[in-house]
Structure formats: C-alpha cells, structure tokens
Amino acid sequence: MDWNKNRTDALSKVSELAKLTPDTVKGYMTASGAGSKTGQLDEKTRQLISLAVAVTTRCDGCISIHSNEAVKAGATRGELAEALGVAVAMNAGAALVYSSRALDAFDASTGA
C-alpha cells in the first residue's frame, strides 16, 4: 500500500465531506482536538495512542495520518512497536472478555 497516497486521499475525501456536511467534520475536529487542550500528554504520546487505536479499529486512513503525525512529533520506531504491542494485547484481551460475554449470552439462551 502507498501510505502517503492513502493519507492524501483520505484527507481529500474528508475535505469533500466537510463541504457536504460541515458540522459533522467540525464536530469531529472539536472532539479530536479536545484532549490536547488539557496539556497532560505530549503530542508524541497522543499520536502513539492514536496509532494503537487505529490498529484496533482497523482504520487505514487513521494509520496513514497518525503515523505521519507521530513521525513529526519525534516518535521512534521502537516507541511505535511498544504502542502496537499494547494494541495487540488489548485486542486479544477484548476478545477474551467478550468471549466470556458470548458464553454468558449462550447460557442465557439455553437457560443454563
């Protein structure tokens, strides 16, 4: 995949969407920037978290955009690998927790 082209295309399509439904994109931008206003996390950390979440939500556009922003914020490949390790652990953990929910739903269906 050409990640640079993916990023450019994603941003272009978001710009198109902003023309059609400006309040939707404005709302997203407000929510997206809200966390940074507290000043508790630096930009690099925020971008590494964004990348880990992008992986767990399988968002290629998010991956292309936030990887570029992480590089700009000074993230290293090693830091990214550690953040991705957390994403992998969380996905596996979420599957484990939701597996127990599926068992519970199954048992509820059988009256067990």
C-alpha positions as CSV (number, residue, x, y, z in Angstrom):
1,M,0.0,0.0,0.0
2,D,1.2,3.5,-0.7
3,W,0.6,5.0,2.7
4,N,1.5,8.6,1.6
5,K,-1.2,8.4,-1.2
6,N,-3.6,6.8,1.2
7,R,-3.1,9.8,3.6
8,T,-3.5,12.3,0.8
9,D,-6.6,10.6,-0.5
10,A,-8.2,10.3,3.0
11,L,-7.6,14.0,3.7
12,S,-9.0,14.9,0.3
13,K,-12.2,12.9,0.9
14,V,-12.6,14.4,4.4
15,S,-12.4,17.9,2.8
16,E,-15.1,16.8,0.3
17,L,-17.3,15.6,3.2
18,A,-16.7,18.9,5.1
19,K,-18.2,20.7,2.1
20,L,-21.3,18.5,2.2
21,T,-21.8,18.3,6.0
22,P,-19.5,20.9,7.6
23,D,-20.9,20.5,11.1
24,T,-20.1,16.7,11.1
25,V,-16.5,17.4,10.3
26,K,-16.3,20.4,12.6
27,G,-17.7,18.2,15.4
28,Y,-15.1,15.6,14.8
29,M,-12.3,18.2,14.7
30,T,-13.6,19.6,18.0
31,A,-13.6,16.2,19.7
32,S,-10.2,15.3,18.1
33,G,-8.5,18.4,19.5
34,A,-10.3,18.5,22.9
35,G,-7.9,16.1,24.6
36,S,-4.8,18.1,23.7
37,K,-6.2,21.2,25.5
38,T,-5.5,19.7,28.9
39,G,-1.8,19.5,28.3
40,Q,-1.4,16.3,30.2
41,L,0.1,14.2,27.3
42,D,2.6,15.4,24.8
43,E,1.8,15.2,21.1
44,K,4.1,12.2,20.5
45,T,2.2,10.2,23.2
46,R,-1.1,11.3,21.8
47,Q,-0.1,10.1,18.3
48,L,1.2,6.8,19.5
49,I,-2.1,6.2,21.3
50,S,-3.9,7.2,18.1
51,L,-2.0,4.7,16.1
52,A,-2.7,1.9,18.6
53,V,-6.4,2.7,18.5
54,A,-6.2,2.9,14.7
55,V,-4.8,-0.6,14.6
56,T,-7.5,-2.0,16.9
57,T,-10.3,-0.3,14.8
58,R,-8.7,-1.3,11.5
59,C,-8.7,2.2,10.1
60,D,-6.1,2.5,7.3
61,G,-6.7,6.2,6.8
62,C,-6.2,6.8,10.6
63,I,-3.0,4.7,10.4
64,S,-1.6,6.7,7.5
65,I,-2.4,10.1,9.1
66,H,-1.3,9.3,12.6
67,S,1.9,7.6,11.6
68,N,2.9,10.7,9.7
69,E,1.9,12.9,12.7
70,A,3.9,10.5,15.1
71,V,7.0,10.9,12.9
72,K,6.6,14.7,13.0
73,A,6.2,14.5,16.8
74,G,9.5,12.7,17.1
75,A,8.3,9.1,17.8
76,T,10.8,6.4,17.1
77,R,10.1,3.0,15.5
78,G,10.8,1.3,18.9
79,E,8.2,3.5,20.6
80,L,5.7,2.7,17.9
81,A,6.4,-1.0,18.3
82,E,5.8,-0.8,22.1
83,A,2.5,1.1,21.4
84,L,1.5,-1.5,18.9
85,G,2.3,-4.2,21.4
86,V,-0.3,-2.6,23.7
87,A,-2.8,-2.6,20.9
88,V,-2.2,-6.3,20.2
89,A,-2.6,-7.1,23.9
90,M,-5.8,-5.0,24.2
91,N,-7.3,-6.7,21.1
92,A,-6.6,-10.1,22.5
93,G,-7.8,-9.0,25.9
94,A,-11.0,-7.6,24.4
95,A,-11.6,-10.9,22.6
96,L,-11.1,-12.8,25.8
97,V,-13.5,-10.6,27.8
98,Y,-16.1,-10.6,25.0
99,S,-15.8,-14.4,24.7
100,S,-16.9,-14.7,28.3
101,R,-19.9,-12.4,27.3
102,A,-20.7,-14.7,24.4
103,L,-20.7,-17.7,26.7
104,D,-23.0,-15.9,29.1
105,A,-25.4,-15.0,26.2
106,F,-25.3,-18.6,25.1
107,D,-26.0,-19.8,28.6
108,A,-28.9,-17.4,28.9
109,S,-30.3,-18.7,25.6
110,T,-30.2,-22.3,26.8
111,G,-31.5,-21.5,30.3
112,A,-28.3,-22.7,31.9
